[in-house]
Amino acid sequence: MKSYGSGSILVVCNISLPRPGAPWRRIEYFASFLSARGMRVDVIGALQPSRQLKNIFKYTKGITYGNFRIFNIQWQIYILNWMVGIFNLIGTFPILIISLVKRPRIILVSLPHIEPLLLTYITAKLLKSKLIVDLRDPLEYWPRWTKGFTRIFYSFLVTLSYVLIRKSDLTLAVTPSLMGTLAKRGVRAHLVVNGADTQVFRPYYNYEIKEIKKKLGLSNDEAVLVFNGYVGKYYDITPLLYAIAKLPIELKRKIRLLLVGGFWDPVYARKFLDTARKLHLQSSIKVLKPIQDACTLAKILSVANVGVITRTASELYDPTIPAKFYEYLACGLPILALARCGSELWRLITEWRVGFVCEPNDYDCIVNALEKLLDQNFVENIRANVLRVRPLIDRSRAAEKLFMLLSEMIENKRES
């Protein structure tokens, strides 16, 4: 196998790694895939000074994860404030230090966490490395979440980020719609979709599902609706509670809503649980902590009858597809999505016929979808469609494309 040299690729992401969620799942898979193909990969993550400072020496030395190493040495505080934003920008300085040691041929920065992009760009120029920007979501939501001078600060950062992205050597986008959004900003992007690891996320046999349900404290006659990820913020699941409350009593009694990941913040948690109590649904809800290990997560998803996705009402998220969509399909689950009409998620579910999608507050639509998805005879055709598209969402296809793009960049750099 061809070797691409020590420290040939450096991946930068401004969150603590490893951790549950879509950013890590994408980085983990691609880093493992590229390492297995002979490329040397290192990953730079972040630490929160208030929680992880005592482990700074361990993070500086690096964490061995499979066949690559993780250095959580950027400083990051997860508060949207302009002063904190400046601190986070300064906290990206270790990117330069690690890069000087590793001398990467390629630096890949994972967005939409925008703070590392400026220093990553400067570092790439100093080392004459190729810069790749991997974009999963539009950047515009940063100022949308803020107000006052903080909004002005993040608006400037977003504008600067797009300038730097246009100057990068390669930009990756996860959906065709996001490519179109970037094109309006003057950015030509290559499509490298998210997908799912179909070797890990897979349908399980009935006897396996019964065993897993037993361990989770779920009965075999329950109809399980699963949501993977933090609930709250832009993932509001209360419309689903109102729809469940409208179901016929015999169907409503069968439903168990399984939330894998817990709540984004205590304020939303109180609101959600108050709503559940008001609708007499508190006994129908089971909450699990976030699950980092993909194999464990796949087993839990496999017990469900339906995979649930909720999206914000903001049009900013229309071009994106949450990673849970692919993971549900890989596990053989029909989809129930609450999303904006015309969004990329709406288009794919409708085009692939893998479930139902409703506007978030269209309770009649949600009720009708639930009745059909929990009808065993009706849902068989949907399950057949899910299994039909499953090969299309295999993340190895995207990893293979990324490998080809990187190989070409490395070869071109050697010749120049």
ZIKA-V637201 format. One record per pair of residues at least 24 apart in sequence whose C-alpha atoms are under 6 Angstrom apart, sorted by the first residue. I is the first residue (numbers start at 1). J is the second residue. If there is no record, write none. Layout:
BEGIN
i: {I;I}
j: {J;J}
END
This chain:
BEGIN
i: {3;4;6;7;7;7;7;8;8;8;9;9;9;9;10;10;10;10;10;11;11;11;11;12;12;12;13;13;14;14;15;15;16;16;16;17;19;20;20;22;30;41;42;42;43;44;44;44;45;45;46;46;46;46;47;47;47;48;48;81;82;89;92;96;105;106;106;107;108;108;109;110;111;112;112;130;131;131;132;132;132;133;134;134;135;135;136;177;178;192;193;195;195;195;195;196;196;196;196;197;197;198;198;200;201;201;201;202;202;203;203;209;222;222;223;223;224;224;224;224;224;225;225;225;225;226;226;226;226;227;227;228;229;229;230;230;230;230;231;231;232;232;234;235;235;243;243;256;256;257;258;258;259;260;260;261;261;261;262;262;302;306;306;306;307;307;308;308;309;310;310;311;318;318;319;321;329;330;332;354;354;354}
j: {38;39;40;40;41;102;104;40;104;105;41;104;106;107;41;42;43;104;107;43;107;108;109;43;44;109;45;110;45;46;45;46;45;46;47;45;292;291;292;323;399;68;68;69;70;70;71;72;71;72;72;73;74;75;72;75;76;76;77;150;150;115;116;123;129;130;131;131;132;133;133;134;135;137;139;169;168;169;169;170;171;171;171;172;172;173;174;319;319;398;398;326;393;394;395;326;327;394;395;394;395;330;394;295;298;330;331;330;331;331;332;303;254;255;254;255;255;256;257;304;305;257;258;304;306;258;304;307;308;259;308;260;260;261;261;262;263;264;263;264;264;268;312;310;311;363;367;284;285;285;286;287;287;288;290;288;289;290;287;289;331;333;334;335;333;335;336;337;337;337;338;339;343;344;344;345;386;390;386;382;385;386}
END
